[in-house]
Amino acid sequence: MAHTLVSADGPQSVPALLHRNAKQFANAPAYREKEYGIWQSWTWAQTRDEVEALALGLLELGANEGDFIAIIGRNRPYLYWAMMAAEMVGAVPVPLYQDANAEEMAYVLDHCGARFVIAGDQEQVDKVLDVQDQLTQFERMLYVDARGLRKYDHAALDQYSAVQDMGRKARDTHIKELEARQAKLDYDSTGVMLYTSGTTGKPKGVVLSNRNIIETAKSSSAFDKLRQTDDILAYLPMAWVGDFIFSVGQALWTGFCTNCPESADTMHVDLREIGPTYYFAPPRVFETQLTSVMIRMEDASRFKKWLFDKFMAHARKVGPAILDGKSVGAMDRAKYALGELMIYGPLKNTLGLSRVRVGYTAGEAIGPEIFDFYRSLGINLKQLYGQTEATVFITAQPDGEVRSDTVGVTCPGVELKIAENGEVFYRSPGVFVEYYKNPESTADTKDAEGWVATGDAGFIEEGTGHLRIIDRAKDVGKMANGSLFAPKYVENKLKFFPNILEAVVFGNGRDECTAFINIDLTAVGNWAERNNIGYASYQELARHPQVMDTIQSHVEEVNASIAEDEMLSGCQVHRFVVLHKELDADDGELTRTRKVRRKVIGEKFDDIITALYDGSPSVSTVTEVTYEDGRKGSISATLEVRDAKVFADTRKMAAQ
Amino acid sequence: MKDMTDGYVTADGRQIGPVVMEMKNITLRFGGVEAIKDISFDIRQGEIRAIIGPNGAGKSSMLNVISGFYVPQEGEVWYKGSRRPAMKPFEVAQQGIARTFQNIALFEGMSVLDNVMTGRLTNMKTGMFWQSIWKGKAEREETANREVAEKIIDFLEIQAIRKTPVSRLSYGLKKRVELARALAAEPSILLLDEPMAGMNVEEKEDMSRFILDVNDEFGTTIALIEHDMGVVMDLSDRVVVMDYGKKIGDGTPSEVRNNQDVIDAYLGVAHD
């Protein structure tokens, strides 16, 4: 039946691609998951059968075309199949962030009016049951892992495998209908709906068509020469567009294998076992890995440490050049080869990155040192720039043109333009259909000609054509004296220090900039341990005078580097505090993808901001916190406000 | 108490079956000391049965009688409808009774997985000869045992430490590994000797969750000794209260809580 779904232009929908793969790559592994200590795998043919069984089961349960089916849980093959099965029956899959709390889920489930929910385990089932009274259209829930759910009322609850069995039994009754529904799917039908994390306000449902998904997968796979034999590790949230495109879009297009870790805790071990060839991670993951390598090297014997330092220095010198295929002297090459044998190879193996052919980082700016560390080891780590509305890809760095300060050139099929105010606009086959039930926002973001505003300010570099992003367009402001204010630029510089986890810079419309700083408990805790500094809590460590001194020196270093930048020298941080709690998505201070919510933070810590500007040496504050289970509590603290040295700015002096 | 010849239904709707183990007039002496004095009680299929009491009440002795480590001077132990003769602990284990220890008794140098696998030893049928040749049935048996062990590792969420030597684990995790090893024997009765001792609140909550899940998922009958009254009252279906080797109460947690002897034993009595 598969051939009937494929038009002359190739497969026109996600299910059509699945049928194509089940035929073309029938016995190649499609999905793997580690369970019971063993990698269990499913071939493309088996995957098709599993998906079809679930789809038939959903028909038996009465799923209609146009229904919304929410999918919540950690990355598991079963849930990827659920997305495909939803599309097969003509419904729209809506993956949700699994760490969202019940209220956040209630909003999204109600907004899309999901009739069915497919949940991973008891935790997710509980959350949905908690809020089901607020949901008018919700009818049935399926769960994958039965653990702890035996005693639940099964009137509106089914086990995933039971629904599949139901589907297999009712195959004869429903198969015609299922085929008919799949035949109706084309490039314009909705492939998936993904909710944006919502830096401002409520999440918006981004509707992506099969055209968006398949065209993007096609061009990006060609851009990076992805192969059918590639392996990826699926560990980033399923609700995030990137995971959808890598683990469903590109996986279906090229037919490569998606590997799911055993649990969140075992991700690192699983990474080593699989050794992905195509790997994606946000900067944080690379940063954490680097920190842990450096901490462990501190404990190594002196000879090993010496060897490591010596060869890493050499790698920094010639590694990136060798990776880019530039000319490097024979002696340096020989030394690098020796290093590969002794240091780089084993290190890459420990990191689980030995086989990586294409690695990407995106979502946030990555520190140049971190970026260069991985590149110097010979790992082809690149940056890309994208967003949900573009089905990920806007720009990416081609092999051989990789730098830490740009986000690359336009992806195939993408057009870029920069508006007067510096905001970046793009147009591509990946441009989303609409925000669900939100025509105003759709119109605000996408114009009649299909140009989409990214909300980011940036410029295209002369000569190379690379795009450079400065900051969120709406965050870029003016200081009281009229000079440019770009908080993200400063925050990124601060965050490049391993001791600083998060930073929030204020100063729009004011005379000078100030900052909130979160210390990184791993890095600072390790330092404290080495220096015999005792601490009982995050809070205590954060206000330790020596920690404050260290952070102050980091801030001043950043100030010195900003002072050299003519346009942004007004953004030097004059005063700062080290916050008594980590900014957290559970408290609404960050989005689920860990982006700073400036407005929320500004309102919540109003008293601290006042203290930053009124010259007081310290501030007492009480902050409400939300625990993981939703309970609320509060912590109080007295924070020291420090002044940081700022550096001479010739422009400003002249103006006065 | 209501008639429970064929079992009863708990407050949360679980069906409890008939008696699987019965202690009849057990008395245990060490020299002149009577650790247990004429105690009788039963354990039913599928229930969580707690034995509580102040320090030195004889709880651990009682558990050791059930596990066959001590043989009482007087009284009878009935198991699955017949009287159990004096046995070695390994014979009791072969009958489907597994236990954990108050002071963790794991093999510290071995990995978590290997420790859990040792719990399968009583289920092994191939002898040393086949084990050393390592082909055919010994290999198949190991595979089957590994599967059971892995399912338990998955169940108790200790996949991330599967290959970690036990000596590197925290106390709370070691307790969980002990539970895993006991479960690996696929026992029909699981004896837990102070499973929450020395744990912080979070670890206690986790352990309680696992105990309930084990009971729910595998239908394992559980007998546990515990100091923490809050935990006992929340977890167990019926409670035996001991004091100075005597049974002073037996019933559901609410019955026991209102029993005057129990209150006296725990809170003390005013002496004239």
Interface residues (C-beta under 8 A of the other chain):
Chain A: E35 Y36 G37 I38 R147 G148 R150 K151 E262 S263 D265 T266 V269
Chain B: D12 G13 R14 L113 R146 E147 E150 K151 I153 D154 F155 E157 Q159 A160 R162 D213 D216 E217
